């Protein structure tokens, strides 16, 4: 399941990042999104969501959400 299907307020563990785009992969890694890391969807907005990773909060779009497998 990807982050698109995640429930708000529930903590998940990232199992993998599935993208062929190296730039997107590097960007997600710089945010702390990599295998084994906990992630929580804080809230959802139209077309994006706010996630909490490693004591930081980030707004990510649907393309990034679909690349994060939990």
mmCIF file as gemmi writes it, N, C-alpha and C atoms, coordinates in Angstrom:
data_model
loop_
_atom_site.group_PDB
_atom_site.id
_atom_site.type_symbol
_atom_site.label_atom_id
_atom_site.label_alt_id
_atom_site.label_comp_id
_atom_site.label_asym_id
_atom_site.label_entity_id
_atom_site.label_seq_id
_atom_site.pdbx_PDB_ins_code
_atom_site.Cartn_x
_atom_site.Cartn_y
_atom_site.Cartn_z
_atom_site.occupancy
_atom_site.B_iso_or_equiv
_atom_site.pdbx_formal_charge
_atom_site.auth_seq_id
_atom_site.auth_asym_id
_atom_site.pdbx_PDB_model_num
ATOM 1 N N . UNK Axp A 1 ? 0.848 -1.17 0 1 0 ? 1 A 1
ATOM 2 C CA . UNK Axp A 1 ? 0 0 0 1 0 ? 1 A 1
ATOM 3 C C . UNK Axp A 1 ? 0.896 1.236 0 1 0 ? 1 A 1
ATOM 4 N N . UNK Axp A 2 ? 0.451 2.289 -0.66 1 0 ? 2 A 1
ATOM 5 C CA . UNK Axp A 2 ? 1.231 3.522 -0.717 1 0 ? 2 A 1
ATOM 6 C C . UNK Axp A 2 ? 0.69 4.535 0.288 1 0 ? 2 A 1
ATOM 7 N N . UNK Axp A 3 ? 1.386 5.626 0.399 1 0 ? 3 A 1
ATOM 8 C CA . UNK Axp A 3 ? 0.983 6.673 1.337 1 0 ? 3 A 1
ATOM 9 C C . UNK Axp A 3 ? -0.36 7.297 0.936 1 0 ? 3 A 1
ATOM 10 N N . UNK Axp A 4 ? -0.767 7.142 -0.315 1 0 ? 4 A 1
ATOM 11 C CA . UNK Axp A 4 ? -2.069 7.646 -0.762 1 0 ? 4 A 1
ATOM 12 C C . UNK Axp A 4 ? -3.218 7.017 0.018 1 0 ? 4 A 1
ATOM 13 N N . UNK Axp A 5 ? -3.077 5.757 0.424 1 0 ? 5 A 1
ATOM 14 C CA . UNK Axp A 5 ? -4.137 5.047 1.145 1 0 ? 5 A 1
ATOM 15 C C . UNK Axp A 5 ? -4.001 5.143 2.662 1 0 ? 5 A 1
ATOM 16 N N . UNK Axp A 6 ? -2.989 5.834 3.15 1 0 ? 6 A 1
ATOM 17 C CA . UNK Axp A 6 ? -2.741 5.909 4.597 1 0 ? 6 A 1
ATOM 18 C C . UNK Axp A 6 ? -3.807 6.739 5.299 1 0 ? 6 A 1
ATOM 19 N N . UNK Axp A 7 ? -4.117 6.355 6.532 1 0 ? 7 A 1
ATOM 20 C CA . UNK Axp A 7 ? -5.076 7.081 7.359 1 0 ? 7 A 1
ATOM 21 C C . UNK Axp A 7 ? -4.361 8.212 8.105 1 0 ? 7 A 1
ATOM 22 N N . UNK Axp A 8 ? -5.091 9.291 8.319 1 0 ? 8 A 1
ATOM 23 C CA . UNK Axp A 8 ? -4.546 10.413 9.084 1 0 ? 8 A 1
ATOM 24 C C . UNK Axp A 8 ? -4.308 10.003 10.533 1 0 ? 8 A 1
ATOM 25 N N . UNK Axp A 9 ? -3.198 10.441 11.102 1 0 ? 9 A 1
ATOM 26 C CA . UNK Axp A 9 ? -2.914 10.225 12.509 1 0 ? 9 A 1
ATOM 27 C C . UNK Axp A 9 ? -2.33 8.869 12.863 1 0 ? 9 A 1
ATOM 28 N N . UNK Axp A 10 ? -2.24 7.956 11.914 1 0 ? 10 A 1
ATOM 29 C CA . UNK Axp A 10 ? -1.698 6.623 12.183 1 0 ? 10 A 1
ATOM 30 C C . UNK Axp A 10 ? -0.243 6.553 11.704 1 0 ? 10 A 1
ATOM 31 N N . UNK Axp A 11 ? 0.632 5.974 12.538 1 0 ? 11 A 1
ATOM 32 C CA . UNK Axp A 11 ? 2.037 5.852 12.171 1 0 ? 11 A 1
ATOM 33 C C . UNK Axp A 11 ? 2.25 4.586 11.341 1 0 ? 11 A 1
ATOM 34 N N . UNK Axp A 12 ? 3.017 4.727 10.277 1 0 ? 12 A 1
ATOM 35 C CA . UNK Axp A 12 ? 3.366 3.616 9.394 1 0 ? 12 A 1
ATOM 36 C C . UNK Axp A 12 ? 4.889 3.541 9.28 1 0 ? 12 A 1
ATOM 37 N N . UNK Axp A 13 ? 5.375 2.402 8.832 1 0 ? 13 A 1
ATOM 38 C CA . UNK Axp A 13 ? 6.803 2.223 8.569 1 0 ? 13 A 1
ATOM 39 C C . UNK Axp A 13 ? 6.989 2.159 7.054 1 0 ? 13 A 1
ATOM 40 N N . UNK Axp A 14 ? 7.914 2.95 6.549 1 0 ? 14 A 1
ATOM 41 C CA . UNK Axp A 14 ? 8.192 2.951 5.111 1 0 ? 14 A 1
ATOM 42 C C . UNK Axp A 14 ? 8.888 1.645 4.761 1 0 ? 14 A 1
ATOM 43 N N . UNK Axp A 15 ? 8.309 0.892 3.816 1 0 ? 15 A 1
ATOM 44 C CA . UNK Axp A 15 ? 8.94 -0.367 3.412 1 0 ? 15 A 1
ATOM 45 C C . UNK Axp A 15 ? 9.868 -0.16 2.219 1 0 ? 15 A 1
ATOM 46 N N . UNK Axp A 16 ? 9.519 0.784 1.325 1 0 ? 16 A 1
ATOM 47 C CA . UNK Axp A 16 ? 10.402 1.082 0.201 1 0 ? 16 A 1
ATOM 48 C C . UNK Axp A 16 ? 9.955 2.358 -0.496 1 0 ? 16 A 1
ATOM 49 N N . UNK Axp A 17 ? 10.835 2.87 -1.348 1 0 ? 17 A 1
ATOM 50 C CA . UNK Axp A 17 ? 10.534 4.001 -2.22 1 0 ? 17 A 1
ATOM 51 C C . UNK Axp A 17 ? 10.576 3.455 -3.638 1 0 ? 17 A 1
ATOM 52 N N . UNK Axp A 18 ? 9.456 3.521 -4.346 1 0 ? 18 A 1
ATOM 53 C CA . UNK Axp A 18 ? 9.374 2.963 -5.694 1 0 ? 18 A 1
ATOM 54 C C . UNK Axp A 18 ? 9.223 4.069 -6.721 1 0 ? 18 A 1
ATOM 55 N N . UNK Axp A 19 ? 10.341 4.464 -7.294 1 0 ? 19 A 1
ATOM 56 C CA . UNK Axp A 19 ? 10.348 5.46 -8.355 1 0 ? 19 A 1
ATOM 57 C C . UNK Axp A 19 ? 11.567 5.235 -9.244 1 0 ? 19 A 1
ATOM 58 N N . UNK Axp A 20 ? 11.4 5.543 -10.519 1 0 ? 20 A 1
ATOM 59 C CA . UNK Axp A 20 ? 12.523 5.461 -11.452 1 0 ? 20 A 1
ATOM 60 C C . UNK Axp A 20 ? 13.251 6.796 -11.557 1 0 ? 20 A 1
ATOM 61 N N . UNK Axp A 21 ? 12.674 7.825 -10.975 1 0 ? 21 A 1
ATOM 62 C CA . UNK Axp A 21 ? 13.235 9.168 -11.025 1 0 ? 21 A 1
ATOM 63 C C . UNK Axp A 21 ? 14.269 9.332 -9.901 1 0 ? 21 A 1
ATOM 64 N N . UNK Axp A 22 ? 15.529 9.401 -10.271 1 0 ? 22 A 1
ATOM 65 C CA . UNK Axp A 22 ? 16.611 9.519 -9.277 1 0 ? 22 A 1
ATOM 66 C C . UNK Axp A 22 ? 16.52 10.82 -8.492 1 0 ? 22 A 1
ATOM 67 N N . UNK Axp A 23 ? 16.064 11.894 -9.144 1 0 ? 23 A 1
ATOM 68 C CA . UNK Axp A 23 ? 15.947 13.182 -8.466 1 0 ? 23 A 1
ATOM 69 C C . UNK Axp A 23 ? 14.881 13.111 -7.37 1 0 ? 23 A 1
ATOM 70 N N . UNK Axp A 24 ? 13.752 12.464 -7.67 1 0 ? 24 A 1
ATOM 71 C CA . UNK Axp A 24 ? 12.694 12.3 -6.674 1 0 ? 24 A 1
ATOM 72 C C . UNK Axp A 24 ? 13.176 11.415 -5.533 1 0 ? 24 A 1
ATOM 73 N N . UNK Axp A 25 ? 13.892 10.368 -5.866 1 0 ? 25 A 1
ATOM 74 C CA . UNK Axp A 25 ? 14.436 9.459 -4.862 1 0 ? 25 A 1
ATOM 75 C C . UNK Axp A 25 ? 15.393 10.203 -3.924 1 0 ? 25 A 1
ATOM 76 N N . UNK Axp A 26 ? 16.256 11.028 -4.486 1 0 ? 26 A 1
ATOM 77 C CA . UNK Axp A 26 ? 17.208 11.803 -3.688 1 0 ? 26 A 1
ATOM 78 C C . UNK Axp A 26 ? 16.477 12.83 -2.814 1 0 ? 26 A 1
ATOM 79 N N . UNK Axp A 27 ? 15.424 13.444 -3.357 1 0 ? 27 A 1
ATOM 80 C CA . UNK Axp A 27 ? 14.648 14.42 -2.596 1 0 ? 27 A 1
ATOM 81 C C . UNK Axp A 27 ? 13.979 13.76 -1.395 1 0 ? 27 A 1
ATOM 82 N N . UNK Axp A 28 ? 13.336 12.621 -1.608 1 0 ? 28 A 1
ATOM 83 C CA . UNK Axp A 28 ? 12.682 11.909 -0.514 1 0 ? 28 A 1
ATOM 84 C C . UNK Axp A 28 ? 13.698 11.459 0.532 1 0 ? 28 A 1
ATOM 85 N N . UNK Axp A 29 ? 14.858 11.017 0.093 1 0 ? 29 A 1
ATOM 86 C CA . UNK Axp A 29 ? 15.914 10.615 1.025 1 0 ? 29 A 1
ATOM 87 C C . UNK Axp A 29 ? 16.359 11.804 1.873 1 0 ? 29 A 1
ATOM 88 N N . UNK Axp A 30 ? 16.453 12.988 1.252 1 0 ? 30 A 1
ATOM 89 C CA . UNK Axp A 30 ? 16.874 14.181 1.998 1 0 ? 30 A 1
ATOM 90 C C . UNK Axp A 30 ? 15.842 14.582 3.057 1 0 ? 30 A 1
ATOM 91 N N . UNK Axp A 31 ? 14.564 14.212 2.833 1 0 ? 31 A 1
ATOM 92 C CA . UNK Axp A 31 ? 13.523 14.481 3.831 1 0 ? 31 A 1
ATOM 93 C C . UNK Axp A 31 ? 13.54 13.461 4.969 1 0 ? 31 A 1
ATOM 94 N N . UNK Axp A 32 ? 14.24 12.348 4.757 1 0 ? 32 A 1
ATOM 95 C CA . UNK Axp A 32 ? 14.277 11.288 5.758 1 0 ? 32 A 1
ATOM 96 C C . UNK Axp A 32 ? 13.353 10.139 5.42 1 0 ? 32 A 1
ATOM 97 N N . UNK Axp A 33 ? 12.832 10.128 4.2 1 0 ? 33 A 1
ATOM 98 C CA . UNK Axp A 33 ? 11.922 9.062 3.759 1 0 ? 33 A 1
ATOM 99 C C . UNK Axp A 33 ? 12.733 7.938 3.122 1 0 ? 33 A 1
ATOM 100 N N . UNK Axp A 34 ? 13.03 6.915 3.91 1 0 ? 34 A 1
ATOM 101 C CA . UNK Axp A 34 ? 13.71 5.738 3.39 1 0 ? 34 A 1
ATOM 102 C C . UNK Axp A 34 ? 13.248 4.52 4.171 1 0 ? 34 A 1
ATOM 103 N N . UNK Axp A 35 ? 13.583 3.364 3.684 1 0 ? 35 A 1
ATOM 104 C CA . UNK Axp A 35 ? 13.116 2.098 4.233 1 0 ? 35 A 1
ATOM 105 C C . UNK Axp A 35 ? 13.383 1.983 5.735 1 0 ? 35 A 1
ATOM 106 N N . UNK Axp A 36 ? 12.345 1.583 6.476 1 0 ? 36 A 1
ATOM 107 C CA . UNK Axp A 36 ? 12.473 1.379 7.916 1 0 ? 36 A 1
ATOM 108 C C . UNK Axp A 36 ? 12.146 2.595 8.754 1 0 ? 36 A 1
ATOM 109 N N . UNK Axp A 37 ? 11.913 3.725 8.135 1 0 ? 37 A 1
ATOM 110 C CA . UNK Axp A 37 ? 11.65 4.971 8.857 1 0 ? 37 A 1
ATOM 111 C C . UNK Axp A 37 ? 10.15 5.144 9.134 1 0 ? 37 A 1
ATOM 112 N N . UNK Axp A 38 ? 9.757 5.536 10.348 1 0 ? 38 A 1
ATOM 113 C CA . UNK Axp A 38 ? 8.338 5.788 10.619 1 0 ? 38 A 1
ATOM 114 C C . UNK Axp A 38 ? 7.86 7.07 9.944 1 0 ? 38 A 1
ATOM 115 N N . UNK Axp A 39 ? 6.607 7.057 9.476 1 0 ? 39 A 1
ATOM 116 C CA . UNK Axp A 39 ? 6 8.224 8.832 1 0 ? 39 A 1
ATOM 117 C C . UNK Axp A 39 ? 4.535 8.296 9.257 1 0 ? 39 A 1
ATOM 118 N N . UNK Axp A 40 ? 4.036 9.508 9.466 1 0 ? 40 A 1
ATOM 119 C CA . UNK Axp A 40 ? 2.654 9.725 9.88 1 0 ? 40 A 1
ATOM 120 C C . UNK Axp A 40 ? 2.023 10.781 8.986 1 0 ? 40 A 1
ATOM 121 N N . UNK Axp A 41 ? 0.811 10.513 8.491 1 0 ? 41 A 1
ATOM 122 C CA . UNK Axp A 41 ? 0.051 11.519 7.75 1 0 ? 41 A 1
ATOM 123 C C . UNK Axp A 41 ? -0.648 12.388 8.782 1 0 ? 41 A 1
ATOM 124 N N . UNK Axp A 42 ? -0.269 13.66 8.843 1 0 ? 42 A 1
ATOM 125 C CA . UNK Axp A 42 ? -0.831 14.586 9.817 1 0 ? 42 A 1
ATOM 126 C C . UNK Axp A 42 ? -2.189 15.106 9.341 1 0 ? 42 A 1
ATOM 127 N N . UNK Axp A 43 ? -2.255 15.516 8.08 1 0 ? 43 A 1
ATOM 128 C CA . UNK Axp A 43 ? -3.514 16.005 7.524 1 0 ? 43 A 1
ATOM 129 C C . UNK Axp A 43 ? -3.489 15.884 6.012 1 0 ? 43 A 1
ATOM 130 N N . UNK Axp A 44 ? -4.675 15.94 5.414 1 0 ? 44 A 1
ATOM 131 C CA . UNK Axp A 44 ? -4.799 15.886 3.963 1 0 ? 44 A 1
ATOM 132 C C . UNK Axp A 44 ? -5.44 17.174 3.462 1 0 ? 44 A 1
ATOM 133 N N . UNK Axp A 45 ? -4.936 17.653 2.353 1 0 ? 45 A 1
ATOM 134 C CA . UNK Axp A 45 ? -5.484 18.809 1.661 1 0 ? 45 A 1
ATOM 135 C C . UNK Axp A 45 ? -5.807 18.382 0.238 1 0 ? 45 A 1
ATOM 136 N N . UNK Axp A 46 ? -6.418 19.264 -0.519 1 0 ? 46 A 1
ATOM 137 C CA . UNK Axp A 46 ? -6.74 18.941 -1.903 1 0 ? 46 A 1
ATOM 138 C C . UNK Axp A 46 ? -5.453 18.684 -2.698 1 0 ? 46 A 1
ATOM 139 N N . UNK Axp A 47 ? -5.233 17.431 -3.085 1 0 ? 47 A 1
ATOM 140 C CA . UNK Axp A 47 ? -4.073 17.085 -3.901 1 0 ? 47 A 1
ATOM 141 C C . UNK Axp A 47 ? -2.763 16.905 -3.165 1 0 ? 47 A 1
ATOM 142 N N . UNK Axp A 48 ? -2.737 17.111 -1.86 1 0 ? 48 A 1
ATOM 143 C CA . UNK Axp A 48 ? -1.481 16.947 -1.122 1 0 ? 48 A 1
ATOM 144 C C . UNK Axp A 48 ? -1.784 16.516 0.311 1 0 ? 48 A 1
ATOM 145 N N . UNK Axp A 49 ? -0.722 16.214 1.043 1 0 ? 49 A 1
ATOM 146 C CA . UNK Axp A 49 ? -0.89 15.897 2.457 1 0 ? 49 A 1
ATOM 147 C C . UNK Axp A 49 ? 0.332 16.363 3.229 1 0 ? 49 A 1
ATOM 148 N N . UNK Axp A 50 ? 0.146 16.546 4.519 1 0 ? 50 A 1
ATOM 149 C CA . UNK Axp A 50 ? 1.238 16.921 5.413 1 0 ? 50 A 1
ATOM 150 C C . UNK Axp A 50 ? 1.661 15.661 6.144 1 0 ? 50 A 1
ATOM 151 N N . UNK Axp A 51 ? 2.964 15.341 6.07 1 0 ? 51 A 1
ATOM 152 C CA . UNK Axp A 51 ? 3.482 14.152 6.739 1 0 ? 51 A 1
ATOM 153 C C . UNK Axp A 51 ? 4.515 14.559 7.781 1 0 ? 51 A 1
ATOM 154 N N . UNK Axp A 52 ? 4.651 13.72 8.788 1 0 ? 52 A 1
ATOM 155 C CA . UNK Axp A 52 ? 5.648 13.923 9.828 1 0 ? 52 A 1
ATOM 156 C C . UNK Axp A 52 ? 6.695 12.819 9.706 1 0 ? 52 A 1
ATOM 157 N N . UNK Axp A 53 ? 7.936 13.239 9.475 1 0 ? 53 A 1
ATOM 158 C CA . UNK Axp A 53 ? 9.069 12.314 9.354 1 0 ? 53 A 1
ATOM 159 C C . UNK Axp A 53 ? 10.25 12.919 10.098 1 0 ? 53 A 1
ATOM 160 N N . UNK Axp A 54 ? 10.85 12.145 11 1 0 ? 54 A 1
ATOM 161 C CA . UNK Axp A 54 ? 12.058 12.589 11.717 1 0 ? 54 A 1
ATOM 162 C C . UNK Axp A 54 ? 11.923 13.989 12.309 1 0 ? 54 A 1
ATOM 163 N N . UNK Axp A 55 ? 10.914 14.22 13.119 1 0 ? 55 A 1
ATOM 164 C CA . UNK Axp A 55 ? 10.695 15.503 13.801 1 0 ? 55 A 1
ATOM 165 C C . UNK Axp A 55 ? 10.49 16.682 12.847 1 0 ? 55 A 1
ATOM 166 N N . UNK Axp A 56 ? 10.178 16.413 11.58 1 0 ? 56 A 1
ATOM 167 C CA . UNK Axp A 56 ? 9.877 17.474 10.624 1 0 ? 56 A 1
ATOM 168 C C . UNK Axp A 56 ? 8.53 17.22 9.981 1 0 ? 56 A 1
ATOM 169 N N . UNK Axp A 57 ? 7.893 18.292 9.517 1 0 ? 57 A 1
ATOM 170 C CA . UNK Axp A 57 ? 6.62 18.165 8.815 1 0 ? 57 A 1
ATOM 171 C C . UNK Axp A 57 ? 6.792 18.711 7.412 1 0 ? 57 A 1
ATOM 172 N N . UNK Axp A 58 ? 6.291 17.953 6.432 1 0 ? 58 A 1
ATOM 173 C CA . UNK Axp A 58 ? 6.447 18.315 5.039 1 0 ? 58 A 1
ATOM 174 C C . UNK Axp A 58 ? 5.131 18.138 4.302 1 0 ? 58 A 1
ATOM 175 N N . UNK Axp A 59 ? 4.868 19.032 3.357 1 0 ? 59 A 1
ATOM 176 C CA . UNK Axp A 59 ? 3.696 18.909 2.5 1 0 ? 59 A 1
ATOM 177 C C . UNK Axp A 59 ? 4.168 18.252 1.207 1 0 ? 59 A 1
ATOM 178 N N . UNK Axp A 60 ? 3.586 17.101 0.873 1 0 ? 60 A 1
ATOM 179 C CA . UNK Axp A 60 ? 3.995 16.391 -0.335 1 0 ? 60 A 1
ATOM 180 C C . UNK Axp A 60 ? 2.789 16.162 -1.244 1 0 ? 60 A 1
ATOM 181 N N . UNK Axp A 61 ? 3.03 16.142 -2.548 1 0 ? 61 A 1
ATOM 182 C CA . UNK Axp A 61 ? 1.947 15.974 -3.511 1 0 ? 61 A 1
ATOM 183 C C . UNK Axp A 61 ? 1.656 14.496 -3.763 1 0 ? 61 A 1
ATOM 184 N N . UNK Axp A 62 ? 0.648 14.241 -4.604 1 0 ? 62 A 1
ATOM 185 C CA . UNK Axp A 62 ? 0.221 12.866 -4.862 1 0 ? 62 A 1
ATOM 186 C C . UNK Axp A 62 ? 1.307 12.036 -5.539 1 0 ? 62 A 1
ATOM 187 N N . UNK Axp A 63 ? 2.125 12.651 -6.376 1 0 ? 63 A 1
ATOM 188 C CA . UNK Axp A 63 ? 3.203 11.928 -7.055 1 0 ? 63 A 1
ATOM 189 C C . UNK Axp A 63 ? 4.2 11.382 -6.043 1 0 ? 63 A 1
ATOM 190 N N . UNK Axp A 64 ? 4.562 12.191 -5.066 1 0 ? 64 A 1
ATOM 191 C CA . UNK Axp A 64 ? 5.485 11.734 -4.015 1 0 ? 64 A 1
ATOM 192 C C . UNK Axp A 64 ? 4.818 10.701 -3.117 1 0 ? 64 A 1
ATOM 193 N N . UNK Axp A 65 ? 3.53 10.9 -2.809 1 0 ? 65 A 1
ATOM 194 C CA . UNK Axp A 65 ? 2.809 9.952 -1.97 1 0 ? 65 A 1
ATOM 195 C C . UNK Axp A 65 ? 2.746 8.57 -2.624 1 0 ? 65 A 1
ATOM 196 N N . UNK Axp A 66 ? 2.562 8.542 -3.925 1 0 ? 66 A 1
ATOM 197 C CA . UNK Axp A 66 ? 2.457 7.264 -4.626 1 0 ? 66 A 1
ATOM 198 C C . UNK Axp A 66 ? 3.788 6.519 -4.693 1 0 ? 66 A 1
ATOM 199 N N . UNK Axp A 67 ? 4.898 7.227 -4.51 1 0 ? 67 A 1
ATOM 200 C CA . UNK Axp A 67 ? 6.216 6.593 -4.552 1 0 ? 67 A 1
ATOM 201 C C . UNK Axp A 67 ? 6.613 5.982 -3.206 1 0 ? 67 A 1
ATOM 202 N N . UNK Axp A 68 ? 5.938 6.383 -2.124 1 0 ? 68 A 1
ATOM 203 C CA . UNK Axp A 68 ? 6.268 5.892 -0.79 1 0 ? 68 A 1
ATOM 204 C C . UNK Axp A 68 ? 5.396 4.688 -0.447 1 0 ? 68 A 1
ATOM 205 N N . UNK Axp A 69 ? 6.017 3.523 -0.359 1 0 ? 69 A 1
ATOM 206 C CA . UNK Axp A 69 ? 5.303 2.289 -0.041 1 0 ? 69 A 1
ATOM 207 C C . UNK Axp A 69 ? 5.434 2.011 1.459 1 0 ? 69 A 1
ATOM 208 N N . UNK Axp A 70 ? 4.272 1.783 2.1 1 0 ? 70 A 1
ATOM 209 C CA . UNK Axp A 70 ? 4.26 1.557 3.55 1 0 ? 70 A 1
ATOM 210 C C . UNK Axp A 70 ? 3.761 0.149 3.86 1 0 ? 70 A 1
